[in-house]
Every structure is written in structure tokens, then in C-alpha cells.
């Protein structure tokens, strides 16, 4: 899992502070509002795309697919 810019897919370096990341939004998107997505990452390094959700015993599985290499995976969410 990693953070990336919701608008353009930019990935902040791991050691970057929130203040430093805000510069990306100010300079590249002309806004002070930071919008980052938490995305699943394939072993090839690309963000995986959501395909479908299915209920499972006590939760939900979100299935994912890599658009670059075709790998698949899932993230399990427990019900609250």
C-alpha cells in the first residue's frame, strides 16, 4: 500500500513531510487542499485497479488487477 496524488498519480517519497507534499499541490494543482489516495501496489511497482467487491465470512474482499502486468490480488476488509 502507498499514498499517491488523487489527481495525477504522483507518489511522494517515503521520507517527505506533509508540508513538503503540500508544495506539490500548490505548484502542480494550484490548491492548498491535499488529496491523496491509499492504493494497493503490484509487485511490479504499479498501482492496482479495483475490479469488484465480494462479501466473505465476516467482511468484504476488494479484488484488484494490475493494468501493466496483469497480476491480481485482493484486500480484505472486516465488517465493523
C-alpha positions in Angstrom: 0.0 0.0 0.0 1.2 3.5 -0.7 -0.1 7.1 -0.9 -0.4 8.8 -4.3 -1.9 12.0 -5.6 -5.6 11.6 -6.4 -5.4 14.0 -9.4 -2.2 12.9 -11.2 -0.8 9.7 -9.6 2.3 11.4 -8.2 3.9 9.3 -5.4 5.6 11.2 -2.6 8.9 9.9 -1.4 8.7 7.9 1.8 10.7 10.5 3.8 8.7 13.5 2.6 6.8 15.5 5.2 3.2 16.7 4.8 4.4 20.3 4.5 6.7 19.2 1.6 3.9 17.3 -0.1 1.7 20.3 0.1 4.1 22.1 -2.2 3.2 19.5 -4.9 -0.5 20.5 -4.7 0.3 24.2 -4.6 2.6 24.2 -7.6 1.1 21.4 -9.8 -2.6 21.8 -9.0 -2.9 25.4 -7.7 -4.6 24.4 -4.5 -3.8 24.1 -0.8 -6.0 21.1 -0.5 -4.1 17.8 -0.4 -6.0 14.8 -1.8 -4.0 11.5 -1.5 -5.4 8.1 -2.2 -4.1 4.9 -0.4 -3.6 2.4 -3.2 -2.6 -1.2 -3.4 0.7 -1.7 -5.3 1.6 -4.6 -7.5 5.0 -6.4 -7.1 5.9 -4.7 -10.4 5.6 -1.3 -8.7 2.4 -0.1 -10.4 -0.8 0.9 -8.6 -3.5 -1.8 -8.9 -7.0 -1.0 -10.1 -10.2 -2.1 -8.2 -12.3 -4.6 -10.1 -15.1 -5.9 -7.8 -16.1 -6.4 -4.2 -17.5 -9.7 -2.8 -18.7 -10.5 0.7 -16.7 -13.0 2.6 -17.1 -14.6 6.1 -17.1 -11.5 8.4 -16.0 -8.9 5.8 -15.5 -8.0 2.2 -12.8 -8.7 -0.3 -11.9 -6.0 -2.8 -10.3 -7.6 -5.9 -7.6 -5.7 -7.7 -5.8 -6.1 -11.0 -2.5 -4.6 -12.3 -3.0 -2.9 -15.7 0.6 -3.3 -16.6 1.5 -6.9 -15.9 -2.0 -8.5 -15.3 -1.3 -9.7 -11.7 -4.3 -9.9 -9.5 -4.9 -9.7 -5.7 -7.3 -8.7 -3.1 -7.6 -6.6 0.1 -9.8 -8.0 2.8 -11.9 -5.5 4.9 -13.5 -6.7 8.1 -17.0 -5.6 8.8 -17.5 -3.1 11.6 
